[in-house]
Amino acid sequence: MRGVDLTTSSGGGGGEQLRRIRIEIILRGDKRRLREIREVLEPEFRGEEDVSVHIILEESLQVVLEGGDLPHILATVGTFSRLLSVYEGVSDLVENCRR
């Protein structure tokens, strides 16, 4: 699956395996429109326990999803996609999805 980086590293001393998944989605476009999208996304992801969600608006809108459980990450990506689908032509804003 493009845009998903699965990494596994050993934990400290106990031989325990730790897997962190990070997905970064970058939207570019009109700053006012990006601000509107951020205002829709932020309340939806506030208090999310299973996945860390960071929404940053600078020159682009960056949404970083991070966690250790792939099903929760994918569910969060699904929620993100459904929220964005209300914006006509938003697919034109999606620049890339990378590590």
C-alpha positions as a Markdown table, in Angstrom:
| # | Residue | x | y | z |
|---|---|---|---|---|
| 1 | Met | 0.0 | 0.0 | 0.0 |
| 2 | Arg | 1.6 | 3.2 | -1.1 |
| 3 | Gly | 2.2 | 5.9 | 1.5 |
| 4 | Val | 2.3 | 3.5 | 4.5 |
| 5 | Asp | 5.6 | 2.9 | 6.2 |
| 6 | Leu | 5.7 | -0.2 | 8.5 |
| 7 | Thr | 8.8 | -0.3 | 10.7 |
| 8 | Thr | 9.7 | -2.8 | 13.4 |
| 9 | Ser | 12.4 | -2.2 | 15.9 |
| 10 | Ser | 13.4 | -4.0 | 19.1 |
| 11 | Gly | 12.4 | -2.4 | 22.4 |
| 12 | Gly | 14.8 | -1.4 | 25.2 |
| 13 | Gly | 16.4 | -4.5 | 26.7 |
| 14 | Gly | 13.4 | -6.8 | 26.9 |
| 15 | Gly | 13.5 | -8.1 | 23.4 |
| 16 | Glu | 10.0 | -6.7 | 23.0 |
| 17 | Gln | 8.9 | -5.8 | 19.4 |
| 18 | Leu | 7.6 | -2.2 | 18.8 |
| 19 | Arg | 5.9 | -1.4 | 15.6 |
| 20 | Arg | 5.1 | 2.2 | 14.7 |
| 21 | Ile | 3.1 | 3.2 | 11.7 |
| 22 | Arg | 3.3 | 6.7 | 10.3 |
| 23 | Ile | 1.2 | 8.2 | 7.5 |
| 24 | Glu | 1.7 | 11.8 | 6.4 |
| 25 | Ile | -0.9 | 13.4 | 4.1 |
| 26 | Ile | -0.1 | 16.8 | 2.6 |
| 27 | Leu | -2.8 | 19.0 | 1.0 |
| 28 | Arg | -1.8 | 22.1 | -0.9 |
| 29 | Gly | -4.1 | 24.8 | -2.2 |
| 30 | Asp | -5.8 | 28.0 | -1.2 |
| 31 | Lys | -4.9 | 28.9 | 2.3 |
| 32 | Arg | -8.5 | 29.8 | 3.2 |
| 33 | Arg | -9.8 | 26.5 | 2.0 |
| 34 | Leu | -7.1 | 24.6 | 3.8 |
| 35 | Arg | -8.1 | 26.5 | 7.0 |
| 36 | Glu | -11.7 | 25.4 | 6.5 |
| 37 | Ile | -10.6 | 21.8 | 6.1 |
| 38 | Arg | -8.5 | 22.0 | 9.3 |
| 39 | Glu | -11.5 | 23.4 | 11.2 |
| 40 | Val | -13.5 | 20.3 | 10.1 |
| 41 | Leu | -10.8 | 17.8 | 10.9 |
| 42 | Glu | -9.6 | 19.0 | 14.3 |
| 43 | Pro | -12.7 | 18.4 | 16.3 |
| 44 | Glu | -13.2 | 14.9 | 14.8 |
| 45 | Phe | -9.7 | 13.7 | 15.9 |
| 46 | Arg | -9.5 | 15.5 | 19.3 |
| 47 | Gly | -9.3 | 12.9 | 22.1 |
| 48 | Glu | -8.3 | 10.0 | 19.7 |
| 49 | Glu | -6.6 | 7.5 | 21.9 |
| 50 | Asp | -5.4 | 4.7 | 19.6 |
| 51 | Val | -3.8 | 6.9 | 16.9 |
| 52 | Ser | -1.8 | 10.1 | 17.4 |
| 53 | Val | -3.2 | 12.7 | 14.9 |
| 54 | His | -1.3 | 16.0 | 14.3 |
| 55 | Ile | -2.8 | 18.6 | 12.0 |
| 56 | Ile | -0.4 | 21.4 | 10.9 |
| 57 | Leu | -1.3 | 24.3 | 8.7 |
| 58 | Glu | 1.7 | 26.2 | 7.3 |
| 59 | Glu | 2.3 | 26.5 | 3.5 |
| 60 | Ser | 0.3 | 23.3 | 3.2 |
| 61 | Leu | -2.1 | 21.3 | 5.4 |
| 62 | Gln | -0.2 | 18.4 | 6.9 |
| 63 | Val | -2.0 | 15.6 | 8.6 |
| 64 | Val | 0.3 | 13.1 | 10.4 |
| 65 | Leu | -1.3 | 9.8 | 11.7 |
| 66 | Glu | 0.9 | 7.7 | 13.9 |
| 67 | Gly | 0.3 | 4.6 | 16.0 |
| 68 | Gly | 1.2 | 1.0 | 16.6 |
| 69 | Asp | -2.0 | -0.7 | 15.4 |
| 70 | Leu | -2.6 | -1.0 | 11.7 |
| 71 | Pro | -6.4 | -1.5 | 11.9 |
| 72 | His | -6.8 | 1.7 | 13.9 |
| 73 | Ile | -4.5 | 3.7 | 11.6 |
| 74 | Leu | -6.6 | 2.5 | 8.6 |
| 75 | Ala | -9.9 | 3.3 | 10.3 |
| 76 | Thr | -8.5 | 6.8 | 11.0 |
| 77 | Val | -7.5 | 7.2 | 7.3 |
| 78 | Gly | -11.0 | 6.1 | 6.4 |
| 79 | Thr | -12.5 | 8.7 | 8.7 |
| 80 | Phe | -10.2 | 11.3 | 7.2 |
| 81 | Ser | -11.2 | 10.3 | 3.6 |
| 82 | Arg | -14.9 | 10.5 | 4.5 |
| 83 | Leu | -14.5 | 14.0 | 6.0 |
| 84 | Leu | -12.6 | 15.2 | 3.0 |
| 85 | Ser | -15.2 | 13.8 | 0.5 |
| 86 | Val | -17.6 | 16.7 | 1.5 |
| 87 | Tyr | -15.2 | 19.1 | -0.3 |
| 88 | Glu | -15.8 | 19.2 | -4.0 |
| 89 | Gly | -12.5 | 18.7 | -5.9 |
| 90 | Val | -10.5 | 18.0 | -2.8 |
| 91 | Ser | -8.7 | 15.2 | -4.6 |
| 92 | Asp | -7.0 | 18.0 | -6.6 |
| 93 | Leu | -5.5 | 19.2 | -3.3 |
| 94 | Val | -3.9 | 15.9 | -2.4 |
| 95 | Glu | -0.2 | 16.2 | -3.3 |
| 96 | Asn | 1.1 | 13.0 | -1.8 |
| 97 | Cys | 0.9 | 10.5 | 1.0 |
| 98 | Arg | 4.3 | 9.5 | 2.2 |
| 99 | Arg | 6.2 | 8.2 | 5.2 |
